[in-house]
Amino acid sequence: MRPSWAEISLSQLAENYRFLCGIAGADTDLLAVIKADAYGHGMGLCAPALASAGAQWMGVTSVEEAVALRRLCPEQRILVISGLWFGQASEVLQNRLTPVVWEAFHLEELEKATRDAGLAPQSFPVHLELDTGMSRQGVPLDGDELESLLRRWKKDSPLQLEGVMTHLSSADELQSGVTEEQFSLLRTGMRRVFSLGFRPRWMHAGASATVAGCETIEALRGIAKEMGTQLMLRPGLALYGYLPRFEPQEPLIVAEGRKICLPILTWKTKVMSLRTIPAGRAAGYNHTFVASQPTRIATVPLGYADGLNRLLSNRFCLLVRGRRAPIAGRVSMDHVMLDVTDIAGVEIGDEVVVIGQQGSESITAYDHADAVGTIPWEILCDIGPRIPRIPV
Ligand SMILES: *Cc1c(COP(=O)(O)O)cnc(C)c1O
């Protein structure tokens, strides 16, 4: 096997899940978000581990992801966060998926499929999304779209409105007031749903920032309680051991959490070739690295096709023998070169850490994200399909 792989700690995943359950409290449910192949960690490994840790609800983006998840987890509830596309309703039924709905066509497709299948009234659960400020999906709350949508919902419909959800845009900004505005829209939206005669069992909102930051869970609990619904939170990133950063200041509980909730992924490769180049010799495409002294170059079988961002060229380090080795020259599609001149005794086969710890040094997905101007979510999702995910 080409020596580039990611080790996934399933025991730490279970630990992180339990940690988040502890913050949410016994009266609040958690939905484990495992879209995008469990944020690049491998759904095939993570979903069964989360199920064993007690996860009852899991969330993915599409019907395609949900069908794959159903094969892994026959018992769990599966929320399809971005609803369904035309022609997918029968798959939703066959796989007992729970789609989020907000467009008229979602209801039409599901109505038809459930009636054709002869399902009893109110027997097939779906969740409704309200748009409280993301403007991405969900029913807008400005006009009467909500009323028009829900009036199409006949009493004898096989569809049952089991949950109402929304998504927060700025839960990591603790003083911007945006979340409070979204909560107030959520409260009035919930009242409008109830006044049309619906009695959803669950209300859910809040991703990692809400769970980890903790401060706004009480407010959500207040709305859920007022409506007599069960509160559910939907963390994704935090399951994998990365807690969001907060503005303007991190709540104390997050600093505590960072000691318990730890990254479950370690990304490794090995030195595949070594050479010493003289002063004045260049390395890599377009000769952006030129040796200023005799320089020991270690080549590593990992490149931008594997998710090692090309913007890291000449400006990031990987770990070799417990030391930081600078990237020398451009990251290529399948390779990267490291300057290991200052690291004694490097040999072919030496382990190289891309994300994770080695000796007393460590590199996180945050370090990668900061270096290329993005967020750890994207760094983790970018780890490519050529990198086998190995459970440890
Ligand atoms: C991705 C997603 C989440 C999880 O977000 P994290 O920030 O990764 O915790 C929750 N809810 C919805 C609707 C999402 O799309």
The ligand as an SDF file (V2000), in Angstrom:
LIG
                    3D

 15 15  0  0  0  0  0  0  0  0999 V2000
  -23.5290   20.6640    8.9240 C   0  0  0  0  0  0  0  0  0  0  0  0
  -24.7160   20.9600    9.7270 C   0  0  0  0  0  0  0  0  0  0  0  0
  -24.7020   20.8020   11.1180 C   0  0  0  0  0  0  0  0  0  0  0  0
  -23.4410   20.4810   11.8840 C   0  0  0  0  0  0  0  0  0  0  0  0
  -22.5890   21.6120   11.8990 O   0  0  0  0  0  0  0  0  0  0  0  0
  -21.2050   21.6290   12.7110 P   0  0  0  0  0  0  0  0  0  0  0  0
  -20.8320   23.0660   12.7240 O   0  0  0  0  0  0  0  0  0  0  0  0
  -20.2500   20.7940   11.9380 O   0  0  0  0  0  0  0  0  0  0  0  0
  -21.4680   21.0920   14.0590 O   0  0  0  0  0  0  0  0  0  0  0  0
  -25.8880   20.9630   11.7920 C   0  0  0  0  0  0  0  0  0  0  0  0
  -27.0300   21.2820   11.1510 N   0  0  0  0  0  0  0  0  0  0  0  0
  -27.0740   21.4860    9.8210 C   0  0  0  0  0  0  0  0  0  0  0  0
  -28.3580   21.8630    9.1660 C   0  0  0  0  0  0  0  0  0  0  0  0
  -25.9220   21.3400    9.0590 C   0  0  0  0  0  0  0  0  0  0  0  0
  -25.9690   21.5520    7.7430 O   0  0  0  0  0  0  0  0  0  0  0  0
  1  2  1  0
  2  3  1  0
  2 14  2  0
  3  4  1  0
  3 10  2  0
  4  5  1  0
  5  6  1  0
  6  7  2  0
  6  8  1  0
  6  9  1  0
 10 11  1  0
 11 12  2  0
 12 13  1  0
 12 14  1  0
 14 15  1  0
M  END
$$$$
